[in-house]
Every structure is written in C-alpha cells, then in structure tokens.
Amino acid sequence: MASRRRPQQSSEGWITDVDGIKVGHFTDPRRPTGCT
C-alpha cells in the first residue's frame, strides 16, 4: 500500500495576512461574526 502524504501547510495565505482583517469570536461583541 502506498503511503499518502499530507500537503505541507505554509504560513502564507491566512486570512489574518490581509491588512485590516481582525479575527474575533462570535461571543466578542466588537466582532460578533468572527471577523471584520
């Protein structure tokens, strides 16, 4: 059986890499949807 490799994750391409994006939590009244 051939082993399957998981794709390597890079540190690039995260939503927080975008200037102005702030990630919160649905319980955070400042960002109730989770991000702004």
C-alpha positions as a LaTeX table, in Angstrom:
\begin{tabular}{lrrr}
\hline
Residue & $x$ (\AA) & $y$ (\AA) & $z$ (\AA) \\
\hline
Met1 & 0.00 & 0.00 & 0.00 \\
Ala2 & 1.40 & 3.39 & $-0.94$ \\
Ser3 & 1.64 & 5.91 & 1.85 \\
Arg4 & $-0.26$ & 9.13 & 1.40 \\
Arg5 & 1.41 & 12.39 & 2.22 \\
Arg6 & $-0.38$ & 15.30 & 3.72 \\
Pro7 & 0.12 & 18.55 & 1.86 \\
Gln8 & 2.54 & 20.80 & 3.67 \\
Gln9 & 0.93 & 23.86 & 5.21 \\
Ser10 & 2.63 & 27.15 & 4.69 \\
Ser11 & 2.37 & 30.23 & 6.84 \\
Glu12 & 1.17 & 32.21 & 3.84 \\
Gly13 & $-2.39$ & 32.64 & 2.75 \\
Trp14 & $-4.09$ & 33.01 & 6.09 \\
Ile15 & $-6.97$ & 35.45 & 6.43 \\
Thr16 & $-5.01$ & 37.31 & 9.09 \\
Asp17 & $-2.31$ & 38.07 & 6.49 \\
Val18 & $-4.66$ & 40.68 & 4.99 \\
Asp19 & $-4.14$ & 44.16 & 6.42 \\
Gly20 & $-7.22$ & 45.35 & 8.29 \\
Ile21 & $-8.64$ & 41.88 & 8.96 \\
Lys22 & $-9.23$ & 41.18 & 12.62 \\
Val23 & $-10.40$ & 37.79 & 13.79 \\
Gly24 & $-12.63$ & 37.53 & 16.81 \\
His25 & $-15.17$ & 35.06 & 18.17 \\
Phe26 & $-18.93$ & 35.03 & 17.96 \\
Thr27 & $-19.03$ & 35.95 & 21.64 \\
Asp28 & $-16.85$ & 39.03 & 21.05 \\
Pro29 & $-19.28$ & 42.00 & 20.90 \\
Arg30 & $-16.78$ & 44.02 & 18.83 \\
Arg31 & $-16.68$ & 41.36 & 16.08 \\
Pro32 & $-19.72$ & 39.12 & 16.61 \\
Thr33 & $-19.44$ & 37.48 & 13.19 \\
Gly34 & $-15.89$ & 36.33 & 13.86 \\
Cys35 & $-14.02$ & 38.72 & 11.57 \\
Thr36 & $-14.10$ & 42.26 & 10.25 \\
\hline
\end{tabular}
